[in-house]
Amino acid sequence: MKLSEIRKMNDNELKAFLMRMQNGNSFCAKCGEYVNTQSKKNVYINTNDYIKGIRQRKLCSICNNCYVDMLDYLGVQDIGWE
């Protein structure tokens, strides 16, 4: 999906889109390709709520190729935790 299409969404459409992005585990959020559970990478953010404390929220799932492209763009390397 292009950013121009997202900018044209009203509040309800944007909420629905974000929920699909957050809960949809079968397609890459960047390229739209099918992602199986072994090759997907989940992107998370940490939020700080003074009442509930620090919580982690899943933004979306991306394929391995888009994940590598994102790391290259950011200029960082992934840590192998295995």
BELSUL-V25340 format. One record per residue. N is the residue number from 1. RES is the residue in one letter. PHI is phi in degrees with one decimal (* if undefined). OMEGA is omega in whole degrees, 0 to 359 (none if undefined). D_FIRST is the distance of its C-alpha to the first C-alpha in whole Angstrom. Layout:
n:N res:RES phi:PHI omega:OMEGA d_first:D_FIRST
n:N res:RES phi:PHI omega:OMEGA d_first:D_FIRST
//
This chain:
n:1 res:M phi:* omega:181 d_first:0
n:2 res:K phi:-85.7 omega:180 d_first:4
n:3 res:L phi:-61.7 omega:180 d_first:7
n:4 res:S phi:-63.1 omega:177 d_first:9
n:5 res:E phi:-69.6 omega:179 d_first:7
n:6 res:I phi:-68.0 omega:181 d_first:8
n:7 res:R phi:-64.2 omega:181 d_first:11
n:8 res:K phi:-83.1 omega:183 d_first:12
n:9 res:M phi:-72.7 omega:171 d_first:12
n:10 res:N phi:-83.8 omega:185 d_first:16
n:11 res:D phi:-59.7 omega:182 d_first:17
n:12 res:N phi:-66.9 omega:178 d_first:17
n:13 res:E phi:-64.7 omega:179 d_first:14
n:14 res:L phi:-65.7 omega:177 d_first:13
n:15 res:K phi:-60.0 omega:180 d_first:15
n:16 res:A phi:-63.7 omega:179 d_first:14
n:17 res:F phi:-62.4 omega:180 d_first:11
n:18 res:L phi:-64.3 omega:177 d_first:12
n:19 res:M phi:-66.4 omega:177 d_first:15
n:20 res:R phi:-63.8 omega:180 d_first:13
n:21 res:M phi:-64.7 omega:184 d_first:11
n:22 res:Q phi:-73.2 omega:185 d_first:15
n:23 res:N phi:-97.3 omega:183 d_first:16
n:24 res:G phi:-80.3 omega:183 d_first:14
n:25 res:N phi:-104.8 omega:187 d_first:16
n:26 res:S phi:-103.3 omega:180 d_first:15
n:27 res:F phi:-133.1 omega:178 d_first:12
n:28 res:C phi:-68.3 omega:181 d_first:11
n:29 res:A phi:-70.2 omega:182 d_first:8
n:30 res:K phi:-92.3 omega:186 d_first:8
n:31 res:C phi:-100.3 omega:178 d_first:8
n:32 res:G phi:83.4 omega:180 d_first:8
n:33 res:E phi:-72.6 omega:177 d_first:12
n:34 res:Y phi:-65.3 omega:181 d_first:15
n:35 res:V phi:-124.3 omega:175 d_first:16
n:36 res:N phi:-82.5 omega:188 d_first:20
n:37 res:T phi:-67.2 omega:180 d_first:22
n:38 res:Q phi:-78.3 omega:186 d_first:24
n:39 res:S phi:-106.9 omega:180 d_first:21
n:40 res:K phi:-87.6 omega:175 d_first:18
n:41 res:K phi:-122.2 omega:178 d_first:19
n:42 res:N phi:-94.8 omega:179 d_first:18
n:43 res:V phi:-104.5 omega:183 d_first:17
n:44 res:Y phi:-120.4 omega:169 d_first:20
n:45 res:I phi:-129.4 omega:174 d_first:21
n:46 res:N phi:-103.2 omega:176 d_first:25
n:47 res:T phi:-117.2 omega:181 d_first:25
n:48 res:N phi:-116.2 omega:177 d_first:29
n:49 res:D phi:-112.3 omega:185 d_first:30
n:50 res:Y phi:-63.2 omega:179 d_first:34
n:51 res:I phi:-85.4 omega:184 d_first:35
n:52 res:K phi:-94.0 omega:180 d_first:33
n:53 res:G phi:84.3 omega:182 d_first:33
n:54 res:I phi:-80.1 omega:179 d_first:30
n:55 res:R phi:-128.4 omega:178 d_first:28
n:56 res:Q phi:-105.1 omega:180 d_first:25
n:57 res:R phi:-119.0 omega:177 d_first:21
n:58 res:K phi:-81.9 omega:178 d_first:19
n:59 res:L phi:-85.8 omega:184 d_first:15
n:60 res:C phi:-167.7 omega:173 d_first:13
n:61 res:S phi:-115.0 omega:177 d_first:14
n:62 res:I phi:-131.1 omega:179 d_first:13
n:63 res:C phi:-76.9 omega:183 d_first:15
n:64 res:N phi:-63.0 omega:180 d_first:18
n:65 res:N phi:-64.6 omega:178 d_first:17
n:66 res:C phi:-68.1 omega:177 d_first:14
n:67 res:Y phi:-64.2 omega:178 d_first:17
n:68 res:V phi:-63.3 omega:177 d_first:20
n:69 res:D phi:-61.2 omega:180 d_first:17
n:70 res:M phi:-64.7 omega:179 d_first:17
n:71 res:L phi:-64.4 omega:177 d_first:21
n:72 res:D phi:-61.6 omega:180 d_first:21
n:73 res:Y phi:-62.6 omega:180 d_first:19
n:74 res:L phi:-77.5 omega:180 d_first:21
n:75 res:G phi:74.5 omega:179 d_first:24
n:76 res:V phi:-124.8 omega:178 d_first:25
n:77 res:Q phi:-116.5 omega:178 d_first:27
n:78 res:D phi:-79.6 omega:177 d_first:26
n:79 res:I phi:-100.0 omega:176 d_first:29
n:80 res:G phi:-81.7 omega:184 d_first:30
n:81 res:W phi:-88.7 omega:184 d_first:32
n:82 res:E phi:-83.7 omega:none d_first:33
//
